[in-house]
Amino acid sequence: MPILRQNYDLVVYRATPAGIMAAITGARLKLRTLLVEPSSRVGGMMTSGLNAADILNDSLINGVALEFFRAVRDEYALPTLPARIESRIALKVFRAMLDESEVHLATERDIASVQRQDRRITAAVLSDGHRVTGRWWVDASYEGDLMAMGGIRHRLGREGRDEYDEGLAGRQPYRAMLPWTSRREIMPRRDGALLPFVQPPSWDAVGAADMQVQSYCIRPTLTNIAANRVPITAPPNFDFSRFELFRLLGRTIRNGRVAAKQIPMLGTTWKSAYFNLAALPNGKFDMNSGPAAPLNNPVLTQGWIEASPDRRRALNEEFRRYTQALLYFMQTDASVPQGVRDFMSDFGLPADEYETSGHLPPDVYVREGRRLQGQHVFRQQDVENGGASPEDALCEAKYHLDCKPVHWRANHSGTNVVREGMFFTLDAHRYSLPAWIVLPHPEDCGNFFSVCGVSATHVAFGSIRMEPTWMELGSAAAIMAHLADRRGCPVHDVQGRDVAKLRDERFFQWPAPRFLKVKLRDKMAVYYRRMAGS
């Protein structure tokens, strides 16, 4: 492990893509920077199975984040910025960028506690007992753990519809588990007991607030290249009777057709009731969830955010066993339509990915955690109406308002299993994010940023929560700290346009690190041969 200083200008918690961007940007601005990561791996979900990066407009990517996507582009010899990236390639580029930087990276160390003085965080004690001080602190965790440790006010769960007058807020109407067979009912009980993973009905009104978040998953990477394929097996001692709900759903599906859609500049996406497979380079696929046997599991999700590290490790193992069993189920169970089983039988886990975790991604996809409660809150209406004014804008974002299921429940009459919590708008909204979205209330703290758990409602967060957007916010936080230092003003007085101006002037033209100096034309033929093989 590296020898750490005692005193830093900038301490960043978690080496997610947002955290890496914050740390590298801070180091380039001559801030002595420490990046703390409890695991041995950097890159967050982009190196742990979230390979489809949800880039709807690559012109919105700037600064150090743009350098990352350009470096990946050059690794693949692509003519445009990539939207689908293998975990191993993302990991290679993130590591190279950190190696080229002056960031002190402390892996396999967690923050055990923080110390405060007045309205500032002053120090942290790491899990190995090392004490570090910092003038600025960035929480880049998906859960918002540093925010909670620092006593920063935050929100967990869904606001009520009346709180901010958001049409999508709060508890959602019940919907069928299989949206295209809404009249087919699945009895939620057998012998008087609820089916596994099915919860009792809720009597809360539609639109009511609660403390629930959208469901998590492990996002598997698959391959159909025989030379790189590890067979999918059943996890030891797994009780497959827990999948009775999915058997019942499968038996209602009359057509197990698998459809393919070619998306320009992205590649092929394969869809069925059981999966959504986005083609990656080198014969790999990012597997997203389908409704018939969902990877996203609301029951396993509950309790994650406030769980201890030991409990999260146990939940992680439950998610891993569930995911492996579900993949095996799709390949072998008689309730799965034959066409789906035949299609899935060609796939296995990639031998060249996730070697230390059985070739399944090591991390649970934490889609939503704690969110700041700052002086202002970004709402559904802000997403829909373009967001911040030009003088306040840090960066732009573009995505749908999107939330995965929060619950699988029995309906009120006890005659059907239903999903609750989902929404997805047909339009992808483009909007600007304000500087205050990463800042706590000024009465809480004056030297802290939260770049993933931003000051937004549950509904607005459903659009903001994309890795490229978080990467932009990570860099912006470091620039805001630098500007506050340079001007001797409170960070809450730094305007978004000042951040954008400094980023545009100093980071687009930043000298390319050694690993970025790639001759694109020498790699074009290699890339197209790889894609042909996929």
PEFENFEN-V95502 format. One record per run of one state. SS is the DSSP state (hx for helix, st for strand, lp for the rest). FROM is the first residue (numbers start at 0). LEN is the number of residues. If there is no record, write none. Layout:
ss->(SS;SS)
from->(FROM;FROM)
len->(LEN;LEN)
This chain:
ss->(lp;st;lp;hx;lp;st;lp;hx;lp;st;lp;hx;lp;hx;lp;st;lp;hx;lp;st;lp;st;lp;st;lp;st;lp;hx;lp;st;lp;st;lp;hx;lp;st;lp;hx;lp;st;lp;st;lp;st;lp;st;lp;st;lp;st;lp;hx;st;lp;hx;lp;st;lp;st;lp;st;hx;st;lp;st;hx;lp;hx;lp;hx;lp;st;lp;hx;lp;st;lp;st;lp;st;lp;hx;lp;st;lp;hx;st;lp;st;lp;st;lp;st;lp;st;lp;st;hx;st;lp;st;lp;st;lp;hx;lp;hx;lp;hx;lp;hx;lp;hx;lp;hx;lp;hx;lp)
from->(0;6;13;16;28;32;37;43;47;51;52;57;60;62;76;83;84;86;100;103;107;110;117;119;126;130;139;144;149;153;155;157;158;160;164;174;176;178;181;188;190;192;194;198;199;209;210;215;217;220;223;225;228;230;239;250;258;263;266;271;274;280;283;289;296;297;301;308;332;337;344;347;350;354;357;364;365;370;372;377;378;379;384;386;387;389;392;399;401;403;406;410;416;420;422;424;428;434;438;439;447;450;455;456;457;464;466;487;490;493;495;506;513;516;519;522;523;533)
len->(6;7;3;12;4;5;6;4;4;1;5;3;2;14;7;1;2;14;3;4;3;7;2;7;4;9;5;5;4;2;2;1;2;4;10;2;2;3;7;2;2;2;4;1;10;1;5;2;3;3;2;3;2;9;11;8;5;3;5;3;6;3;6;7;1;4;7;24;5;7;3;3;4;3;7;1;5;2;5;1;1;5;2;1;2;3;7;2;2;3;4;6;4;2;2;4;6;4;1;8;3;5;1;1;7;2;21;3;3;2;11;7;3;3;3;1;10;1)
